[in-house]
């Protein structure tokens, strides 16, 4: 699962989000839903997205819960990567893909 | 010709009953409803006569004598009866059984049960092409070996085992040989005497007959195989399988066997051409796809392909108007990918990416074209959103990237984002996500 976010440097709002996923339908749907939810949120709001919300929205069966966990982890990793780059490079609008799983 | 959707291409799982089979069965539900074991009135006689006719039809399909056919509820029961029956009957002779890792669960789990009861079981590995090694088989044989059970054709990859050679080895060593022939019988020639098979499990619903009926071929001469029954009762089927006979099912099984015997040659040739056409077309349209198992030693109607960098279940969801099956873990509750593909050394990735195609009596060229086109489309789309395929594609075009990177450092980012855009807008799976975005 790969998640890319594009953050507006002035407002801290996520303008755009993209995903790439190798996995079952539930994993693809979870990451797709994550990108839809990320758009328009601030970086800190994004961190509040929980895998249980993804499970509820997609009605995932118990055997597919781990797919939603992957999506939550991907969001966290992408935001962490963004923050790290902010510190390292100053204001960076676009960030590079972040492999998480 | 218009194609009727969904398309059924899972003929290894089951087959629809041939209308001619159903027609033969119908009178035995109402008109000739007798119990084949009722010896003292015409109702019973009629039923018995029908069963004996079917027994002959099934026997003829595999070159056996009618007396060597024991009707059961299906191949799982046949496998159980053969393995447990021999294990108990020949216990004094030995306690060792040889089988293979790619066997059907009906064989493997039966062997596992026997291991708990003190039997020793050797599970032979398979080679990359899915076939066992005859040298390894010979090496596994000991003076305690009482049974070799190796399937004729694999249900997932359609690979044919060297049954005749195994039969010869078993005969030479005086060991009984059972084969689960469910997928092979009725599809390609199978003769118990040519192949030196002592027992063979058969199933009606894999050969366009009804579900719930199968048979075990049990050799009566040279050698005479003795089986301890696993179901006790009225002593039906020569005491090997008690229980009132499923007369309607058996009649259907017999008719289905007869049709296969008459039409097998032309049908398998037609299906082989269609299967090869499907395989060629997929290979032409897509890169990085691999046929699992031997191409040479294979059922004519089977194709099992791994589509690298795409996960099997998401592929199945993408082609939801085509019924096929996958070795992907995501289609099973256990989260374990196909043990058969893993046994070939395919690696988890390729096992997860596999699709099994089973062609059959009513598969048309139009259907094959539809499936090939649809798959090409879906695999391409899923690869567009696969980070793994991305990495490979990038590596392959690394030189190109380097040249472009020199002219413009942002080319790559823009190209990637354009590709993602396309992916999202065409993704069926993203529709639910879009719906939620609209409401949030």
Interface residues (C-beta under 8 A of the other chain):
Chain A: X1 X2 X4 X18 X19 X20 X21 X22 X23 X24 X25 X26 X27 X28 X29 X32 X33 X35 X36 X37 X39 X57 X58 X63 X94 X97 X99
Chain B: X309 X310 X311 X313 X314 X317 X328 X330 X333 X335 X382 X385 X386 X387 X388 X389 X390 X413 X416 X417 X420 X421 X423 X424 X427 X429 X430 X432 X433 X434 X436 X437 X440
